[in-house]
Amino acid sequence: MAKKETVLVIVAHNDDHIIGAGGTLAKYAQEGKKVKTIIMSYGEASHPHLKPKVIIEKRYRESLESDKILGGSGLVYLGLKEGRFIQDFKRKRIKEKLSFLIKKQKPEKIFTLGPGDMHPDHNAVWRIVEELIKAGSIKCPVYAFEVWSAVQTLKRDAPKLVVDVSDTYNLKVKALKAHKSQTKHIFPFIPALRFKMWIHALMHGWAHGRRYVEEFYKLN
């Protein structure tokens, strides 16, 4: 029996990949690909009025539910502290852990956050991935998306991957809604973010003669 092709996702928080690539990941899962997600942080700082243990458990349960909705093949948390990704990356030997996971999974492609994302932890993820590319730990194509950016900063003339997600966009929305703690806590940002997510998919769809499309820019 042929081994499943693997798609690897490397993000800061447990909803980043849903916003940026949820339709694509659901489509790949339906095609029989193994979709594995590596998440840098549990996002314990998102609810400062709650004990870290409480929000970690809550966000972890939500991430399992959303991964199931997308048809994913599991999550790996690295436990970096929010706002301290670069420091923890060096101190906790995360480079070695990530390199090992990538070598073990042997992905055909990797999806991650782009260099222009305004969130400092998102930008730190790109810097970490960039370091792994330069070190030769990542040899497969790496495709980027952005979550917290007012405008698209990735180069429009760069090689890109275009994915028709017309049949899986509803799963993307359902998976995002599974993160109830985030929907309630950062309202009204979530409706704005969801609208941006929808309008991007719609506009990319118009450009390619489809209903909904997700676009990613190749970074290596």
Number of C-alpha atoms within 10 A of each C-alpha: 3 4 7 12 18 20 22 22 23 23 24 28 20 27 24 22 27 23 22 24 25 27 29 25 30 27 22 21 20 14 11 12 20 22 24 22 23 22 23 24 23 25 21 21 16 17 16 9 8 12 11 16 10 12 20 19 13 16 23 18 14 22 22 17 17 25 26 14 17 26 20 22 15 14 17 13 16 18 16 20 18 19 15 13 24 17 11 17 21 12 10 13 10 19 18 14 13 20 15 13 15 19 13 9 14 16 22 14 16 23 23 27 28 26 19 21 23 14 14 15 22 25 20 22 24 21 17 18 23 17 14 18 17 11 11 11 17 22 18 15 14 23 21 22 25 26 23 19 13 10 9 14 13 18 12 10 7 11 13 15 12 15 22 21 24 18 13 20 23 14 21 25 20 16 25 28 17 20 21 12 15 18 15 11 12 12 11 10 13 16 12 11 16 15 12 17 19 17 13 17 24 18 16 20 21 13 11 14 11 16 17 24 24 24 20 23 20 19 18 13
